[in-house]
Amino acid sequence: MAINYEFYVTPDATGDGERTYHARVVGYNKVSTDQLASEIQHACTLTKADVKAVLAALSDTMASHLGYGDKVYLEGIGYFGVTLKCQKQVSTEEDMKRAGVSFKSVSFRADSELKKKMEQQKVHRSKLRPHSMP
């Protein structure tokens, strides 16, 4: 098992014209809830239906807590929290009244336990190199 990566051109933020590259994961597969439920079913005493029910309830419960501005911590997985956006730039107290603050996204920060599990993961350069090939 290895993570495939490829090099992508880094946007030139400095304007000096020097082309640099950064590594990015090349992932073509998306793992579905069904697949995860099947794999979890084989690792414990829960059935696939039980796992899917727990995941659905987890999603609903997390949404409820995130909706109150709570952070959600799943041991061994990580932290989830809400991020916000302003519709208008805010630079004065008056701007704050008309900022139009709304939901932006749910952020995720991996737990140190999950990071430790991933540290030993091997990485290989992808055999397909469409982004770094001249």
N, C-alpha and C positions, 0 to 999 in steps of 0.2 A: 504494500500500500504506500503510495507516494502522492504528493501534491504536485501537479503539473503547473509550470509557470512559463511566461513569455515576457520579453522586454517590450515596453511601449515607450514612445517618445514622450518625454516630459515637456509640458507647455513651457515656453520661454517667458517666465515672469520678469526676468531681469532685463530683457531686451538686448542682451549682448550677442545674440545670434548663435551661441554655442549649443549644439544639439546634445542633450543628455537623455538617458533612458532610466526607467524604473521597472522593477519586476512586478508582475501582476499575476494572480492566480488565473489559470485557464481552466474553467470548470464548465463542462458541457451538460452535466447531469443535475437534475433537480430531484431531491428525495421527497417523496410525498408522505402525507400522514399515514396512508395505508401501509406503505413500505416500513416506516418507522414502527407502526403498531405491530406489524408482523414480526419484525426483529425483536422488539421488546417482549412480545408474547413468548418467544423462544428463550428469553433470558430470565423469565420469572413465571409466577403462577397465574398471572392475569391473562385473560383471553384478549384477542385482537379487539373485540367489541368493548371490553372493559377499558382498554388502553385508550381507544378513541373517545369513549365517554369521559374519561378523566381529562384528556387533552382539551375537549370541548368545554368542560367545566372550568378548567384552568384558564382558558382564553377569556371566558365570560367573567370570571373572578378577577383576573388581572385587569381587564378593561374597567371594571368597576372601581378598583383601587386606584388605577392610573387616572381615572376620571375625577378623583378627589385630590390629585396632585401627589399621591403617595409614590414612593419608589418601591418596586417589587424586587425582592432578592430570592433567587432560587439557588439553594446550596449546590455547589459544584457546577453550576451553569453560569450565573451572573446576575447583574443588576439591570433592571428596566426602569426607564423614567420618561417623562413627557418633556418635549422641547416645544418652545413657543416661537411665534414670529410676529413682527409688527408690520402692518400694511404700509405705514409711513415711517420715514426716518425720524428718530426722536433725539432732539438736542436741547430742548427747553422743557420747563415744567408745563407750559401750555401745550406742547406737542404730546405730552403724556396723556392728555385728556382725549386726543383724537388719534391715538396710535393705532387703533384697530387691532388689538392683540388677539391672536387666535392660535389654535393647535397647529403645530408644524409636523411633528413626527414622534415616534417612540424610539428612544435611544437605547443602546445595549452596550454594557461594559462587561467583558468576560471575567468570571471569577478566577482567582489565582489557581484554584484546583484544576479548572479546565485548561488554563494556559500551561500548567505543568504537564498535563497529559499530551498537549500538542507540541511541547518543546522537542521531544524525541522524534517527531514526524520527519520523514525524509521528503526532500523536494527534488524534482527532476525537471530539466528544461523540456518543454513540449516538443514533440517531433514536428508539429505544425508550427511554422514560424512566419505567419503572414505579417506581423507588426514590426518585426525587427529586420526583416529581409530588405535589402536595398531595392 
